[in-house]
Amino acid sequence: MTQSEATIAMPGRAAAPLHREPGNSWVFSVYALIGAGLLLIALYQFGFIAPRVLATLKAHDGVRSVAYLSIAWIVLGFVLAVVRTVLWIAYRPAPAATHESAPSLTVIIPAYNEGAMVLQSIESVARADYPRERLEILVIDDGSRDDTWRYILQAAERHPGLVTALRQKRNMGKREALALGFARARGSVLVTIDSDSVIERSALLAIAGPFRDVRVGAVGGKVMVYNRARGLIPRMLHVRFILSFDMQRAAESVYRNVYCCPGALTALRTDAVRRVLERWRNQRFLGKGCTFGEDRAMTNFLLDCGYDALYQRTAVVHTVVPHAYDKLCKMFLRWDRSYVREELRFARIVWKRPWPTRILASFDRFVTNASYPISYSGLLVMPLVLARDPGIAGSLLLAMGGVSLFNVLYYLRSERSLDFIYGVLYAYFYSFALFWIFPYALATVRSRGWLTR
């Protein structure tokens, strides 16, 4: 995060809005009816498109198989959407910890060139509702070259005995900064928070609640966008984050297998982390040390040890996201490279999970990962289809809009506002402006650079 991006969180400025509770049910009902109608239009369009595509590709046997695979994947994708929806409806967050039952907690905040934003992050934790005698905050400056260390010291002076400032002599990477915090922590539960993020006051008690269950090793919080007012990209990402967390991770949590507990806000069982700490710290992939994707890597290590990973909707964090296209691409490149690496690892781990989890997780990952070769194969043959039948373009765009609007109904269940339209815009934005990122990430998966640093 650069200094200019952190200015939205300078001390004295307005904080991010708190999580809004759902509004009147009739509003959601109206949106649901609109979304259902557009989904029917989309399905009709797909039913109209498929025969035309197959007819266009009739003379190309090898290419026509791509169309058949795409139709088969659409059917499986619809089944997966139904399964996820049922699980999403069944999801319930765990009760928050009480002041009496709250475990000892260590919050770890790694920071690098974060400037004033790190102070906002620390203050949000210091102001959180949690018993002070059972809370410690470790802030690690990972060799910053700006004024980050000054803000960390300022926080430590404001909260003596609560905030401990640690500093690495040189920049060693987020994973090493976290490892230092993990080694120094005294709490029975560890909470990691990114230094460009602020938590809501109830977040710590909420995220500590699931650890009553000894099988739980990791708990991910709900990530929302802090700087959504800064432009179109943050607004689109806000809707995307709600869909990713409040729908997808909620569904995964029902079968106790959240694939990635995010660095922005995650709680970890200390004993479990120390079992895997050296392997996580020294992780290698294709002969190279792993420098990013530490959150999903830790989740995989804990799943591999037999622990469960859950999602806690009531533990809310607001994080700063890129507002410029180039920085957004760099963020997604990091995410997709770690996605490739950790998906390959999870393909081996899933067979160790309990039977219900094994079945649901295997189906989910098969359909999700199959989308990449099928969709990109479809992109390769699309010029041939459009050249022979240009009129099909309008039908494809309409079908895409209908499906995306149906998807954002999950967002409307969480936040009933007209911002849902940004979720529809994001579907087109991703399809036309970000489609290249995953293939490039796959081709450069061994890269170790953070890109933003």
N, C-alpha and C positions, 0 to 999 in steps of 0.2 A: 504494500500500500504506500503510495507516495504522499508527501506532505500536502499537496494540493487536494488530494482526495480526502484527507483527514480533516480539512477545514470545516466540514459540516458538523463535526463533533467537538469543535473548540469549546473550552469551558465557557459557560455563560450562554451558550446558544441552546435553542430548543432541542430537547431530546426526541428520539424517534417515538412515534405514537405507539401506545400499548396495543396489544392484540385486541382486535374488536370482536365482541361476541356476536353471534349470528343475530340477524334482525328478525322481522316478522315472518312467520312461516308462509304467509300468502305470497310474499315476494319470491321466495324460493320456488313455490308451486308454479307461479307464472313462468319463471325462468326455466323450470323443469319441463313444462309443456312446450315452450319454444324450442328447447334443446332436443326433446324427444321428436318433435316434428321435423327438425332439421336433420336428425339422425336418420329418420325414415327417408328423407329426400336423398341423403348421402348413400344409403343402402340401395335406393332405387337407381341412383346414378351409377353405382358400382355394378349393379345388375345390368344396366344399359351399356356400360363401358366394356365389360368383360367379353361379350360376344363380338363386339367390334374389334377389340384388340386381337382376339384369337383369329378372326377372319383376316385381319391385316397381316398376321404372321403365319398364315396358312402354308405359305410356300417355304417357310424357314423352320424346319423341324427343330434344329438346335435352339433357335431363339424362342420358338413357341413353348418349349419346356419351361422357360423362365416365367411365362404368363401363367402356366398351370401351377408352378410352385408359388407364385405370388397369390393366386386365389386360395391355395391350400393354407398359406400362412395367414391370410385375412380371416379365414374360418377359425384357425387355431387362436389367432389374436383376439377374436370375438369371445371365444370360450375362456381365454385367460382374463379378459376384462370382466366377464361374469363372475369368475372365481374371485378375482380381486375385490369386486364390489361386495360380494357376500361377506368376505373376510373384513372388509372395511366397515361394513354395517355392524359386524360382530365385535369390532375392536372396542375396548374400554381401557382408558389409562389406569394405571395402578394408583391407589390412594397415596397422597403425599405423606412424607414423614412428618411427624409432629415434633414439637420442641423437646418433648420428653424422650421420643424414640430416635431422634436424629443421630446418625452415626458420626464419628469424627471424620471431618472432610478437609481435604487439601485441594485448593483450586490452583491450577498451574496455567500461567499466561506467558507463552513465549512471544517475544517481540523482536522485530528487525526493521529499522528505519520507519517506525510507525508514527513518530512525532506525537502530537497532542492527542491523537486518538487513543493511545494506550492508557492515558489518564482516565478517559471516559470509561474504558473497559474495566479498569481496576475499581473505579468509584462505583460502578454498577454492582460489582461483587461485594464491595465493602458495605453498601447500603442494603444488600439483600436480607431477607427475613430468614435468619439462621442463628442458632445459639453461638455467641461469640467464643465461648470457652471450647467449642468443638470445631472451630473454623480456623484455617490458616490459608494465606494467599502467598504463593511463590511466583514472582515475576522475573523472568529470565531475559536479559538483554543479550541477544545473540550477535554481539559484535557490531552494533549499529554505528553508522557514521554520521548520523544527524543528532538531534537533541532528545532522542528517545530516552536515554539514560537519565537525563535531567528530570523528565516527567515521572519516571519510575521512582527516583529518589524523593521527589515531591510527594508522591503517594505514600511512600514508606514513612515520611515525616508526619504526614497527616494521620496515619493509622499505625502508631508504634505498637509492636507486639502482635499485630494482625497481618501486616504486609511485610514480606521479606524480599529485598532486592538482591538478585544474583546477576553476575555479569560474566560472559565468556570473553576471553581476550581477543578472539577473532571470530568472524562469522563461520560457524560450523554446520549450519542448517537447522531446520525446525526439529528434525528427529533427534538430534543431539541435545538441543535445548530442552525438549520434553524429557529425554532420558535423564538429564541432570535433575529436573524436577521430580521425576518418578523416584530417583534414588534418595532425594532429600526429604521426601514427603513423610509426614507422620500419621496422616489420616488413614482410616480403614477403607475409605472410598476416595478416589481421585477424580477430579473434574477438570477437563481441559477446555479452555476458552480461547478463541483466537483474539489477538490484540486489536483487531478492527471490528470487534463485536461487543454488544452490551446486552446483559441479561435482564429480564424482568424480575421484580422484587421477589416473587414467589418461586423462581426457577430452581433454586438450590434445594429447598424442601421437596419440591415436586420430583426432581430427578433422583433424589436419594431414596424415595419411596420404594421403588421396585427391588432394592437390595435386601428387603426383608426375606426374599426368596434366595436361598443359598445357591441355586442353579444359575442365577443371573450374573454374568460377567461384564456386560456392557449395556449401557442405556443411552440412546441418542435423543437429543432434544429436538424441538420444533424450530426450524430456521426460517426467519422472515427477513425481508430486505429493509435495511435501515435507511438507505438513501433513495427510496423509490421515487421521491419528488424531483430527482435531478434530471430525469429525461426518459425517453422511450425505452431504452434498454433496461434500466432498473425496474421499470414498471412491468415489463414483460417477464423479467426474471422473478419478480415477486410472485406472479401467478404460477410460474413454473415451479418455484420452491414449494408453494402450498400444495401443488399436485404431487410433487415428489415426496414430501414429508407427510402431509395430512391424509393422503390417500395411499400411496404406494408403501411407505414405511409402516403405516398403520396396519395394512393388510399383512405385511411380512411379520409384524410383531405378534399377530394372532398365532402363527405357527413358530414363534420364538426364534426367528432367523432373519433379523435385520442385517442386510448384507454390508452396509456401511454406516457406522455410527460416526457422525461428522465432527471434524475438528472444531467447528464453530461452537459446539456445546455437546460434550459427551462425558458421561460418568463411567468409571471403570473400577472394578474390585481390585484393591491394591494387591492382595495375595495372588490373584490371577495374573496381573500385569508382571509381577516379579518372577513368575514362573517362566514367562516367555521373553523377558526384557532383553537378554543378550541376543537371542535369535532375531527379534524384531529390530534391534539396534544395528545388527550386522547383516541384515537381509540383502541378498544379492539376486539379480535376475539376469540371465544370459551373460554371466560373468561380470556384471557391473553392480556396484553398490547402489541401493535404492535411496533416493534423496527426497522424493515426494510421495504422496499417497499413503502417508503414515497412518492416517485414520482408518482407511479400509484395510490396510495391512494388519493393524492391531486387532481389528474386528475378526479378521480371518484367523489370526493366531489363537484368539480366545475360543472361537467356534471349533477350531481344530482340537483344542484341549477339552471339549465337551461342555463348555459354558454356553448359555443362551444369550442372545442379543435382542433387546427390546427397544421400543419407541415410546417416549413419554410425551404425549401431546400437550400436557399442561406445563412443561418446562420450555419456556420460550426465550429465544435469543434473536436479536436483530443484528444483522451483519452487513457491512459495506460491500457492495458489488461494483464491478466495473461499469462505467457509463459510456465508455468509448469502445468502438468495434474492435480495435487492435488488442486492447487489454482483455476484452471478453474472449477473443480467440485464444490468447495465451492461457487464460484460465481453463478453458475447455480442453486445450491440448494437454495440460497437466492431468486433468481429470480423466480424459480418455486413455492416456498412456497407463495410468495406474489401474484403470478399469480393465484393460486388456491383461495386465500382469495378474491382477487379483482374481479375475474370472477364471484364468487358467489354474490358479491355486485352488479356488473353490470347487472346481470340477473334481478334484481329488478329495476335498474335505467333505463334500455333501454326502458321500457314502458312509461316513461315520455318524451322521446325524440320526436321531430316532426316526422310525418308519414314517409317521405322518409328515414330519418335516422333510424327510428325504424325498417323498413323492411330490409334495407341493413345490419344494424348491427346485427339483429337477425339471419339472414341467415349466415353471416360471422361467428358469434360465435358458431352457431349450428354445422356447418361443421367443424370448427377448433377444437372444444372441443370433437366432436364425434370421431375425429381421435385417441384420447388416448385410450378409451376402445376397439375400433376396432383393432388398431394396436397391442396393447399388447395381446389381445385375439388371434390375428394371430400368434404372437410369441410363444404362448403356444402350438398351434397345428402344428407349423412348423416342430418340430422334427418328428411328425408322417408322415407328407408329405414327408420329405427328406428320412426317413427310407424306404418308399415304392417306392419312385421315386427319387433317388439321382441325376439324370441327370437334374433335374429342378433347381438345385442351380445355375448353370451357367446362365440360362435364367433370374433368379431373379436378379443376380448381374448386368447383362447387362441392364435390364430394369431400375434398380435403377440408373445406370450411365447415361442412356439416359434422364431420367426425370430430374436429377440434373443438367445436362449440359443445358437442355432447360431452367431451372430456372435461371441459371446464365447469360442468355441473358440480363436480367434486369440489372445485374452488368455491362455488356459490354456497355450498353447504357449510363451508368454513367462514367465508366472508361474503355476505350478500350485498355486493356493491357492483356498480357498472364497470368496475375495473376488470371484470371477466373478459371484456373485449380484447384486452391485451394478450390474453391466452390464445385467442384466435389469431391475432397478429403474429404471435411468436411462432405458430405452426408454419406460416408462410415464410417468416424471417429465417427460421432454421432451414427450411427446405431449399431456399434460394441463396442464402448468404453463409450458412454454416455447414452445409452438407459435406464439404471437403475435409472437415477437421478430423473425423474419425479415420478415414483412409490414411491421412498424413500421420496421425498419431500412431497408427498400426505400423507404418513404414519406419517410424523413428522411435519405436517403443523403448529402445535402449538409451535414449537421451536422458541425461541427468540434470539438465539445466532447469531452473525455476522459471525462466523467461521474464518474470516480473521483477527480478532482483538484479 
